[in-house]
């Protein structure tokens, strides 16, 4: 028989937005005895001449009627190793095609093939044994499909070797033995589906980027060793969007139930605004010392209020913000009881330690008389005034009254003071309170 002639080329494949390709044997082969699926791209289809560098592959199960995949660890290690190996594609004779390496370039290296792996197909390694000791992650991996490693003995995969994962499917790593999952650099990751890390008591570290917009419920079900999850969402609008897009449709799903949440630096106020009553987000506790749980408040009529939401104001004022979004933001700002941070003395309160300190603002700069109180009240909770150093650099105060019950060493060296009154509440006074250039009555 002569070789088969094809009247039209196969439909090209978009690697960025994958879709199903007909399960033709023409696309399913092995390279170095590793089962792969070949996905033609927009620049290259299987039946047209190969275009250099346009080889994309998916790790797959063997087409053997659903039997367990006999994983050959030494083959994967050779393909993914640092040592460069050179190979040649086996040629076909007459009309009989040799399937080994058929859809590889004429000459190729292990690195070229490994770098071309962009997907792990559905259930590719489900229940597969022999993954213990870890697999090296393909650096250009983008899609991990449903059940990809479910029930396998995979215990290690360094996700920091790449940064392109976009979707992790349902139960993708369920029942594995992974201990660390660091996806914090995968800024294109948009969806992490239901149960993907569940049923793994050995899981202890998870880091997620702020790019995720779709979360599945039960992601961390039965993960008793996982106590803390690092998440990357920065502002209240992100938190609201995640709740609206939860893949099980229940905005109150305790996705992080029983876990502590480490959130991005300077984002505590946004999480507090979203969940002011219980310090929980999707069941996870974010009232942690490492999250710097502080708010800035000012007094108005004997009542303390949070300062205005500067992030929301910046979003409303940004020239790229759509007009309908801007209007919605301005309406939201108008309904908030917040006060201007320069309307009265500015205090910082720590919701974990229940301590307060005075902070610099325009109001303080213009005041001749300033009082350091013993405590302030915010929403029925008492915050004791306690600061090791009064951070009022370059501020001149005519008369400072101290009513706090203790004054720390060198705590008053920064502001320029002319008169200081120590109140009756003061019980202890430290040393070297003032700098040598101050003239104090």
N, C-alpha and C positions, 0 to 999 in steps of 0.2 A: 504493500500500500504506500501511496505517496503521502506526504505530510498533509495535514488538514488545512484547508484554506478557509479563512473567515471573511465574510462579506463586510462586516462592520466591526469596529473596535468596541471593546467592553466599555461600559460607562465609567468615566473617571471618578476618582474618589477624593473627597475633600478631607484632608487629615485634620483640619481644625474643627470641622463639624462632622463627625463620623456618622455614617448610616449603615444599614445592613447591606451586605453584598451577597449576591447569590452564592450559595454554598457549593460552588462548582469545584471539582477536583483540580481544576486548573489553578486555583488560588491557594490550595492547601498542599503544602509540601514540608520537607524538613531541610534544615541547613545544619550541617555537622551533626546530623541525627537528632536535632532538636525540633519538635513540631512547631511550625509557625504558620500563620496565615499572611498572605501577601495582599496588601491593599494598594491598588493603583491610585495615583494622585491626579490632580487636575492637569499636571504637566506630563503625565505618563500613564498609559494604560497597559494592561498585560500583553495585548496583541500588537501594540505599536512598538517601534524601536525604543530601546531603553534610553532614558535621559540620565546623564550622570547625576548622582547624589539624590535621585528621587526614588529611593527604595525605602518603603515603610512596612513594618511587620507588626504582627500581634502574636503574643504568646498564646497558645491554644492547647486544648486537649487533643489527643489522637482520636481519629474517627474510628472507634473500635466498639461501637454498640454500647457505649456508656460504661465500659470496664474501667477500673482504676488505672490512671496514667502511671506507667512505670518510669518515674522521673530519673534521668541519668545526670546525677550531680556533677560528675567530672566534665560532661559536655558543657553544661551551663557555666561552670567555673572557668573553662577554657575560653568560652565566648566572652565572658564578662571580665576576664583578668586584665591586669595591666600590661602583661607581655603581649607584644604584637605578633600575630601569626598570619602568614600569607597563604591564601588558598586559590584554587582555580575551579570554576564552575564545570561540572561534568557535562560533556556534550551528548546529544542523542544520536543514535545511528538509525538510518532508514526512517521508518515511521514510529519506532519505539523510543519513547522518551525515558531518560533516566531521571527519576524524580529527585535524587539527592542533589541539593544545591541548585535546583533548576531555575528558581527565580532570583538567584544572586547574580551580581555582575560577573563578567568573564573572569576577572581577577578581583579578589576582595580580601579584606582582613576581618578578623573577629571584631575589632573595634567598629568597623563600618556597619556591620550587621547589628551589633548590640546598640549602637547609637541610633539605629533606625527603628528600634522597638518603641512604639508610641502607645500601645494598648495591651492590657491583659484581658483576654476574652472571658465571657461568662463561664464561671466554674472551671476555669483553666487548671487550677491546682486544687480543686475541691477534694478533700480527704486524702490528698497526696502526702506520703511520708518520704522523708529524706531531705526535708528543707531545714531541719535543725542545724544550727550553726549560722544561719542567715543566708539571704540572697542579696547580691548587689543589685541595687535598683537601676534600671536603665535611665540614663541622664535625661532623656527626652520623653519619658513616660508621661502621658496625658490622661489616660482613661483606665480606671480599674473597675471592671464590670461586676455585676451582681455575683456574689458567691465566689469571687475569683480565687480566694485562698481559704474559703470556709472549711473549718474542720481539719486543716492541714497542721503539721507540726512546725510551721514557720515561727521562729522565735526572735528573728532580728532582720530588719531592713532599714538601712540608713537613708531616710527620706531627704536628708540634707544634701545628698549627692545630686539632686536635681531641684528644679523650681517651677515645673510646668504642669503638675497634676491639676486637672480642671474638674474632674468628677470622680467620686468614689461611690460605687453602687451598693445596693442593699446587701447586707451580710457579707461584704467583701472580705473582711478579716475576722469574721465571727468565729469564735471557738479556736483561734490560733493561740500561740504562746508569746506574741509580741510583748516586749516590755516597754519599749519607747517608741512613740509616734510623734515625730517633730515635723509638722507641715507648715511651720510658721513662715517659711520663705516661699511657699507656693501661692503667690499673690493672685493667681488666676483661678484658684480653687473656688468654685461657686456652689457645689452641692456635695453634701456628705449624707448618705442615705440611712434608712432605718437599720438598726442593729449592726452597723458596720464594724464596731469594735467590741461587741457584746460577748458575754460568756468567756471571759478571759481573766481569771483571778491573778495572773502574773503581770498584767498591764499596770504600770506605775507612773508613766509620764506621757502626757498628751499636750501638744501645742498646736493651736489652730489659728490661721490668719484671719484678718478682718474682712477679707474678700467674700467669705461665705455668705450666701443669701438663702440657701435652702438646707435645713437640718431635718434629719429623720428622728423620730421618737425611738427610745430604747437603744440609742447609740452606745450607751455605756452600761446597759443592764448586766448585772452579775459580773461587775469588775471590782471586787472587794479590795484589791490592792491599789486601786486608783483613788487617791485622796484629793488631788489638786489638778485642775485643768487650766491651762493658759489660753486665753482667748484674745482676739485682736480687734474687736469692734470698739470704735472710739467715741461715738456720740449717740445721743438718745434716739435719733432717727434710725440709726443702724439697728438698735435694739428693737425698735417697733417693727421694722421691716422683717427681721428674723422671725418674730412672733407671728406676723401675718403670713409668712411663707412656710411655716412648719409643715413638713410633708405629710403629717397625719391629720392636718386641719384643725388641731386643738392648740390654740395660742397659749394655753396654760400647761402644756405638757412639761413635766419635770425632767427635761432632757439631762440636766446636770444635777439631778436630785441627789442629795447627800455628799456632793463634792464641794470643795472650795474653789473659787474662781480667782485667778490672778489676771488682772486686767491691765491695759496699757497705761503707761505713765501719764499722769495728769488727766485721767478720764473718770476718776471717782465721782466727781460732781455730776457727770452725765448719767452714770448708773444710779446714783442717789435720786436724781430728778425722776428717773423712770420708775424706781421702786423705793420710795422714801420711807415706807413703813416697816419693811422687814429685811432690807438689805439682801434680797434674793433676786436672782435672775434665772428664770427657767429652772428654779429649784436649787441653784447653786449659790453659795454664800460668798459675797464679795467684800464683807466687812473684815478685811485683813490688814495687818500692819504694813505688809509689803505693797499694798495698794494706796498707801498714803491717804487714809480716809479723812481728809480735811475739807471743810467748807469755809467760805468767807461770808460774814454776816455784818449787817449794820443795824443800828437802832433807830426806830421811828416811833415816837409817842410811847416810849417805855417797852415796846415790843421789838424783838430782833427778827429780821428778815434776811433771807439769802440775797446776795447781790445778783444783779441782772445776768441773764444767760448770755455771756459774750459770744459763745460759739454760735448760738442761734442768731444773734444780731449780725455776726459776720456773714453767715450764710444768707441772710436776708439782703445784706448790702452788696453781696458779691455780684459783679456785672454779668457773670455767666448763669446766674440763677434764673430759671424761667419765671415769667411774671405771675402765673397762677401759684407757683410754689412760694414766691415772695409774699404774695398776699396772704397765703395760709400761714406762713411763718410770722408775719406781722400781727395777725389776729391772735395767734397763740401767745406771742410776747405780751400783747395787750391784756390778756387774761391772767397772766402770772402776777402774784403779789410781790415780786422782787423789787428791790430798791437799788438806786444808784450807789455804786461803791464809794463815791466821794461825797455822799450826803451827810455823813456823820463818821465818828471814829470807826475804823475798819478792823474787825476782829477775825482771827482764824481759829476755828474750833476743830478739835480732833474728836471724831465720834467714837473712837475706840478707847482712848485714854481719858476722855472727858476733861481735857484741858484746853484753855484758851490763851491766846496771845494777841498783842496789838500789832497791826501792820501799817505800813506807811501808805498814805493817800493824800490827795490834795486838801482834804478837810484838815488833817493834822498839820500840814505845812502852813496853813493859814491861822491856826489856833494859837493863842498865847498861853492858854491854860489847858492842861491835859491831866486826866485822872486815870490811873491804873487800878481798876476795880478788883475786889477780892474774887468775884465770880460774875458770870453772866448766865442768863436763862434763855435757852432756845427750845421752843416747842415742849416746854415743861421739864426739860432736862437741865441740870445745873452743870456748868463748865467752869472749873476753877482756873483763875488766872495764874499762869505759871510759865515764865519764859526765861531761859538761861541768858539771853541776850536781847535787849530791846532793839529791834531792827529798824531804827529811825536814823539812818545815816544822813548827814547834811541837813537835819531838821533842827531848827532853833525853837526852843520852848521856854517861854518866860517863867512859867510856874508849873512844876510837875508834882502832883499829889499821888502818893503810893498807898493804896489800901489793901494790896495783896498781902497775904500773911507771911510771905518770905521774899527776900530780895537776894538773888544769886550773886556770886563773885562776878565782877566786871560787867554786870548786866546793864549798866547805865552809861557805858563809855562812849557810845556812838552819837547820841544826840547832843547838841549844844544846849546846856541847861544853865539857867540863871538863878532859879530858886527851887528847892525840893522840900516837900513836906512829907514826913513819914507818919502815916496814919496809925490809929490805935490798934488796927487789926494786925499790924506787922509784928510777927513773933521772932523772926530771925533775919539778920542782915549780914551779907557776905562782905568780903574784903575787896579793896581796889574798885569801888563802884564807879568812880569818875576818872576821866583822863586828866592829866596834869594841867592842861590848858584851860580847864573850866574854872570860872569864878562863880561860886555857888554860895548863896546865903544859907 
